[in-house]
Structure formats: structure tokens, C-alpha cells
């Protein structure tokens, strides 16, 4: 396998050469600044004379350029008086080229053998393959590895392309956090990467995923814990990614109380599996808030799976390399780079607000085009001084209200992105109302034109899914939308159930004022009218035929939201709609979407302590119990049945015999037909958990011991059969960046790092 080193920056190439040549010669080279100042990229000194190593990344330049450069540097090299001088280059060389370079360099070079071209470097990489994997950017840039990554990620919801991976690999600055997170993941099979916004949590998680993919693991990027529980198996090597796993949930204590147990189950499941790994990311402040609510997240045993990433993890050299990589990838004009170098670049690198997301913003191609070269350093510093204003000018001044409304509509959709059709529906409901309120005109083509204008700079479109181009835009809009008057108008335009819930939760968090919450609830009355008719499922046609996807809120969540709105407003229209929905749930109650939460809601409706004097509460409970009985009589997974049974056991004193009979019948049917159930299970861990489930549920219905023994025997037989098919994965062999011993990175080195960018 031959590498052309094309995706490595000059600085990355120097790091590789130091490690590679140092291994071959059995010495450790000190790292020095790149650029013409010293002509030294590595030095080994022992005794009298030093061995000098110089790396020239000329893979995309001509041999003539390399030869001319070496002639110019001859006097500098001779001035160093090295005991030995070694040149390594990515420029392809012929034997004649090496002879000419030997003559150009002069007596400092002892012979042609000390000139290493790409062929020589590739020979060393074959000799020392561990060095390839320790330079993650080189390894992941390989064409064969990229193919494996793309194939392995084919079924992930965010289908990865080679171009996306290459672009992310190019801007990634190798740092010790990769090894730290990887080690935590391997030790515990789970790692929770937390830290402040924009510090690089998602980038670190993605780089870890790419590395596992390259070793033959399957990526499963999940949007919910249910997705993970449905997909996990022991036979194949699986790497699960849940980006921003708390997200909006942490802002809602009721939702987190339910997700808490699911998270515990899934983490326990992953830890038991020999072939599963789980990466989660979350913002530090959200995790801190969630730990106050969640008994499981507050458990000290979970701390061993946490890897906290903050700017403190980045050395001065790494922070400079992050800027360097972004400037290189953006092909920043030489004038802008020269202005940075001429100014005090250290002020940017050492700024107290240094943040990779701000660097990404300030090195975006479209942003650079708007700033004159001489103003670039000052603009960069201004962005660091005022990080909250990154999007302010672009949002308020560069786009019209029509475009702003589309971004607002997207904000209240799913944080993972929404379909174009869903976005259009929410936009069409809100846009005319905001235009009427603020005296703006609107037309039938506003949505299409806004989407076209915003794509690239504000939103991304993948297939039929629309999302924000950068999470910082969502952060900005969080502050912009903290306007009670604006939020009331937005609420009046709500159409979808989940969109209405997002607006309500945002407003409830914005203000504790009962007056405002009453106004916000009344503003959602039109949206509530649709709750009893909007489908809970939609059919999506894909490559493998039509599939059902959840649409909006479940019936249980709709009723819960209607009750919250009644509690805030005491408007009986909300309780009336809740009663209609309880009498006839849209598409019926679903064991996956409603399940245990429906049982809990039934019980709380009968217990007057929860919802006060809610009109028709007992009647709602009776209707919902009838629907829950139908749910129990329908097919469901063992996990769903167990969760429902747990809820029935917890709220038993507030349920009726009708529901108990349906519950008991469902359990008996599950255990008696366990043979067909376990045939669908491909995980030894899942089967072992199913044994525990059978034992627990059989006691609840006083099932005959002989029937239980027969069921357990069938599960055990399936475990034996599966064990013959399952291989246990070994830990991955890739490594990351090791800290450079004796690393000196003063202002001269900092300035010199950027100088090669002026001569591309």
C-alpha cells in the first residue's frame, strides 16, 4: 500500500517524518519550527555534532521547485554544521533527481542514501506499520481505508461520503484527547465526551468512529436509545454514536425521568457485549443539570466512562495547528495569512475565549471573502472578544425576514434535522403570521427561495433532510428567540404536535411568569385542535420499499401536553381535546411509542394529586385503559412488554382488573411462545437478559414452574447455538497523537508554523 501524503499538511508531514526516520535510525528527533528561519524540522544531538532532519512536503509541487529551494537553503544548512543531514520529501524522485539534490545541498549531505523520497518513506511505513496507525490522519486518508469507512457507514442515518471524511480529517489537529477518549472507551465500552460548546466534542467522536470503521466495525449513529436497543447484537462489531445525547431532553424533567432508565439499560447492555462500543457527546452544563435530576447519571460508577474535553486539553502548538489546518483547507489567500503573521498571531492562539468553533467560523471561505486582508486579524480578535455575536450580523443584516423565518421554523424542529416537507409545513404555518405582525410581505415561493438562499451558509441539505450548518447557529437563535412577544406569534403559527411542544417547552423555560405561560398556552390553541387528528405515523418510501416512521408526538405525549396547557390556562378546550384523544387515540396506542408512559398517565389521571381538578380526568383514564388493553393484545417486543409490566406493577393500586387480565395474558403468551421470540435474537447478552425477564414476569402471573423451565431451556439452547457463531472482537490497534517530549513552541515557532502557507 503506497501513500502519496496528499492529505497531510506540511506540519503533519514533518511529524510523520520525525517519527519514521527516528524509528529507522533508533534516535529521537527534537521538534522545531517549520519555515525558512532555521531549516531544521528535527534534531538529534549526542556528543559533538548533531543530526539534522528536514522535511519538505512538495507532493503537489514540481521537482524543479524543490531543487531551487534546496539551493537557496544551502548556506543555511552549512551554517548549522551538522554531523549528518537528512532530507525527506513527498516529491517523487528519480535516481537522477537524487544526484542533483546531493549536488545542490553540498557537503553537509554524506550521500544520496540520506535523501528519502516518497518511495523510501513508504518502504519505512511498511516496515513500521504501527506508525501509520499512530498518525491517524495518514491512515484515514488512505483510499482503501476510506472505502471501508464509507461501506461500513452505509446504513448510518447520516450517510458519510469520502469527501466529508477527507475534509474533516484535513482540518483535524491530532491531540492527546483522541488517545484519552479511546482508552476510556476500550476500558468501559462506553465513553461520554462532555465539554463546553464548540470545543470539538463531535469532531473527536467522529474521528473515533472513523478509526473504528476503518478496522471493520459497523457505525450505528442513533437518534434515540430505542434505536440503539433495537440494533445491538453480539455477532458483529458495532460502534454506536449518540451525538448531543441529552439535547433537549435534559430541559424536561419528566422526559429525562423516562430516558434515564433506558440509558441505564442500554449502557448495561453495551458493557456486557464483547463487540459493542458506545460514544456519547453532551455539553458539560447540560450534563451537570441532568445529573441533578437523574439518579442514574449521578451514579459515581458512570464517572469512569466520562471524558471531559475542554480547551485546556489543547497545548499552544495544538491550538495553533487547529488554526493552521483550517486556513490550509480553506485555501486562504496569502494576503490574509500574511496579515495574521505580521500581526501578533499569539494574541489569537492565547486568547482566553479560544474555541475551535470560532476558528471554524473565521476561516470559512465565505466569511474570508467578506473581510479585507488588512482587517482580518482585527476581525478574528473581535470574534474571540465577542463570541456571542458570531451569527448576529449575518442573521440580522445579511438575510431577509423571509429567510429568518425559515431558520426559526428549523430551530423548533428536531435537533437532528427535519425533512423538507415537515419544514415546509411548519414554515407555512408560522411565516404568514410573523409577516402580518411585523408588516412584511410574503408570497407562495418564499419557502423554496429561502431554502435555496440559505443552503451552504446557514443550512445543509442531505437528501430530503435539512439541518443547521453549524450547532453555533442554534446556540445563537436560543438567545435571539428569548423574546416573549415574538414567541407568542410563533406559537400561533404552530401546526405539528412536536413543534408545538418544542415552542411550549422553550417558553416555559424562558419565563416562570404565570401570566406569560397563560398567554403562550392560549396562543397554542389552534395547534391543539389538530392533536386529535394528526397521524402518529407516516410512510416513507426508500430504496428498500416503504417503511413507517414516527410522526409528531405519541398519543400519550399529546395528552400530557394538553394537560400542561390546561394547567397553565384552565381553558377547557384543552381538556376537551384530551378527552377526545383518550377516547379515540390516533392510530391507537403503540407499545413502542406509548407503552409504559400510557400506564403511568392512566394512574396519574386517577390520582387527584397530580393534575388537580382537571375536567374529565377519570373518564380520560377509563378510555385510555381500554386503549391500553388493545395495546397489550397486539404484538410487541419483549423489552416493550417488560417496561409495560414494570409500570403496571408500580401503579397497580390505580389500575383495574380489566387491564391486569390483559397484562397477564400478554405475559403468558410471551413465555409460552418463547421459541419463536428468541429465534429473532442474535445477541447472547440479550438472551441472558431475556432469561432474567422470563423469571421476573413469570412470578408476576404465578406461571407454572414446568412452563417456565421449558421456556428457559429454549433460551439456553439458542445461547449455545449463537455462541458457536459469535466471535469476540479484539481491541482496535490504532493510536493517536503522543505528546512530543521537550516540545518548545515559543512565539518564533508559532510564527514560523504559518510561513509555509505563504508559499503554496
PEGIMO-V937159 format. One record per helix or strand of 3 or more residues. SS is the DSSP state (~ for helix, > for strand). FROM is the first residue (numbers start at 1). TO is the last residue. Records with the same first field share a line. If there is no record, write none. Layout:
BEGIN
SS=FROM-TO + FROM-TO
END
This chain:
BEGIN
~=10-25 + 63-80 + 95-105 + 112-114 + 118-127 + 129-134 + 136-141 + 143-152 + 162-171 + 176-188 + 201-214 + 225-231 + 249-251 + 253-272 + 284-293 + 300-305 + 311-313 + 316-329 + 334-342 + 345-349 + 356-362 + 365-369 + 373-385 + 387-389 + 392-397 + 401-411 + 420-438 + 446-454 + 471-480 + 484-492 + 497-510 + 514-523 + 525-528 + 555-569 + 572-583 + 595-606 + 608-611 + 617-632 + 638-650 + 652-654 + 657-672 + 674-678 + 684-700 + 705-723 + 747-759
>=42-45 + 50-56 + 84-89 + 190-195 + 218-221 + 238-242 + 276-283 + 306-308 + 459-462 + 465-468 + 537-542 + 545-550
END
